[in-house]
Amino acid sequence: MTGANELGELMLDPDEAQRKMERWAAGLEEKAQRYAAAQERTEQLRLTASSSDGAVKITVGADGGVTDIEFGNKARTYPLEELSRAILQTMHQAQAGIAGQVAEVMQESLGDEDQETRSLMIGTLRSRFPEIEEEEPPPPPAAPPAASTDAPPPPQAPRERRHEAPDDEENSPW
């Protein structure tokens, strides 16, 4: 801020006042350019995670939105419920890295400038996309059920009809 004495000095020297305002405006313009560059780099961020068995691979942007999903051959063996769980878990793994990547971009683009805004923004990202604690990998897909002993026996071929004596044929409904 400008003190009372400094303001008076600026009023006495209009050229100095003009130079200070130009430096201040140039500083703001430079700061705006650094923020724009940081925003552009952040918008280009892509984070990818894969499930431990390679069944699912998901890429997300800095906003957490999914930009790509790939399925490995292993995904074909998953029951749908387990595949859904693997997709969500892998998506959360990718999203968990967003705050760190954005913080890195901001550090590179802005240095130590505007720590309060940066802390607020990174804090918001961390609350939206928390770090994931290491969990046990999902169990492998269940094997197809084995033949049950309670199942009905397989159908048998029809028996060949025996020809009886002529008097028995009269009683036959066929």
C-alpha positions in Angstrom: 0.0 0.0 0.0 1.0 3.5 -0.5 1.7 5.6 2.6 0.5 9.2 3.2 3.9 10.6 2.5 4.4 8.5 -0.6 1.1 9.5 -2.0 2.0 13.2 -1.5 5.3 12.6 -3.3 3.5 11.0 -6.2 1.2 13.9 -6.5 4.3 16.2 -6.7 5.8 14.1 -9.5 3.1 13.0 -11.9 5.7 11.3 -14.2 6.8 9.0 -11.3 3.1 8.3 -10.5 2.6 7.3 -14.2 5.6 5.0 -14.1 4.5 3.3 -10.9 1.0 2.7 -12.3 2.5 1.3 -15.5 4.8 -1.1 -13.5 1.8 -2.1 -11.4 -0.3 -2.8 -14.5 2.5 -4.7 -16.1 2.9 -6.8 -13.0 -0.8 -7.6 -13.0 -0.6 -8.4 -16.7 2.3 -10.8 -16.1 0.5 -12.4 -13.2 -2.6 -12.9 -15.4 -0.5 -14.5 -18.1 1.1 -16.9 -15.5 -2.4 -17.8 -14.2 -3.7 -18.4 -17.7 -0.7 -20.6 -18.5 -1.3 -22.6 -15.3 -5.0 -23.0 -16.2 -4.1 -24.2 -19.7 -1.6 -26.7 -18.4 -4.1 -27.9 -15.8 -6.8 -28.4 -18.4 -4.5 -30.6 -20.4 -3.7 -32.8 -17.4 -4.6 -36.5 -17.8 -4.1 -39.1 -15.1 -4.4 -42.8 -15.8 -4.8 -45.7 -13.4 -5.0 -49.5 -14.1 -6.5 -52.2 -12.0 -3.9 -54.5 -10.5 -4.8 -57.3 -12.9 -5.0 -55.1 -16.0 -8.7 -55.7 -16.5 -9.6 -51.9 -16.4 -7.6 -48.8 -17.4 -9.2 -45.4 -16.8 -8.0 -41.9 -17.7 -9.4 -38.7 -16.0 -8.9 -35.0 -16.5 -8.1 -32.4 -13.9 -11.8 -31.9 -13.3 -12.1 -35.6 -12.4 -14.2 -36.4 -15.4 -13.4 -39.7 -17.2 -11.8 -39.2 -20.6 -11.1 -42.8 -21.5 -11.9 -46.3 -20.4 -10.1 -49.4 -21.7 -10.8 -53.0 -20.9 -8.2 -55.8 -21.0 -9.1 -59.4 -21.8 -9.3 -60.2 -18.1 -12.4 -58.0 -17.9 -14.4 -60.5 -19.9 -14.1 -63.0 -17.1 -15.5 -60.6 -14.4 -19.1 -60.9 -13.4 -20.8 -57.5 -14.0 -21.0 -56.6 -10.4 -17.2 -57.1 -9.9 -16.5 -55.3 -13.2 -18.5 -52.3 -12.0 -16.6 -52.3 -8.7 -13.2 -52.5 -10.5 -14.2 -49.6 -12.8 -15.1 -47.3 -9.8 -12.1 -48.3 -7.8 -9.7 -47.6 -10.8 -11.5 -44.3 -11.5 -11.0 -43.2 -7.9 -7.3 -44.2 -8.1 -6.8 -42.0 -11.1 -8.7 -39.1 -9.5 -6.7 -39.4 -6.3 -3.7 -37.9 -8.1 -5.4 -34.8 -9.3 -4.6 -32.5 -6.4 -0.9 -33.4 -6.5 -0.7 -32.8 -10.2 -2.5 -29.5 -10.1 -0.3 -28.4 -7.1 2.8 -29.3 -9.2 1.6 -27.2 -12.2 0.8 -24.3 -10.0 4.2 -24.4 -8.3 6.0 -24.5 -11.6 3.8 -21.7 -13.1 3.4 -19.4 -10.1 6.2 -20.2 -7.7 5.5 -19.1 -4.2 3.0 -16.5 -5.3 -0.5 -16.4 -3.9 -0.2 -19.2 -1.4 -3.6 -18.6 0.1 -5.5 -19.1 -3.1 -3.4 -22.1 -4.0 -4.0 -23.7 -0.6 -7.7 -23.1 -0.9 -7.9 -24.6 -4.4 -5.7 -27.7 -3.6 -7.7 -28.2 -0.4 -10.9 -28.3 -2.4 -9.4 -30.8 -4.9 -8.2 -33.0 -2.0 -11.6 -33.1 -0.5 -13.3 -34.0 -3.8 -10.6 -36.5 -4.8 -9.0 -37.9 -1.6 -5.9 -40.0 -1.6 -6.7 -43.7 -1.6 -5.3 -46.0 1.0 -3.8 -49.2 -0.3 -6.5 -51.8 -0.3 -6.3 -55.5 -1.0 -6.7 -56.2 -4.6 -10.2 -57.4 -5.6 -10.7 -61.1 -5.5 -10.4 -62.9 -8.8 -13.7 -63.5 -10.6 -15.6 -66.5 -9.3 -15.3 -69.7 -11.3 -18.4 -70.9 -13.0 -20.5 -73.1 -10.7 -19.6 -76.7 -10.6 -22.2 -79.3 -11.5 -24.5 -79.7 -8.5 -25.4 -83.1 -7.1 -28.9 -81.8 -6.5 -29.5 -81.2 -10.2 -32.0 -83.5 -11.9 -30.5 -86.3 -13.9 -30.0 -85.7 -17.6 -32.9 -86.8 -19.8 -32.7 -90.3 -21.1 -33.3 -91.5 -24.7 -36.9 -92.8 -25.1 -37.2 -96.5 -24.7 -37.9 -98.5 -27.7 -41.5 -99.8 -27.6 -41.8 -103.6 -27.5 -44.4 -105.3 -29.5 -46.6 -107.4 -27.3 -48.9 -110.1 -28.2 -51.9 -109.2 -30.4 -54.4 -109.3 -27.5 -52.4 -106.7 -25.5 -52.4 -104.3 -28.4 -56.2 -103.8 -28.1 -55.7 -102.4 -24.6 -53.0 -100.0 -25.7 -54.1 -96.4 -26.2 -51.5 -96.0 -28.8 
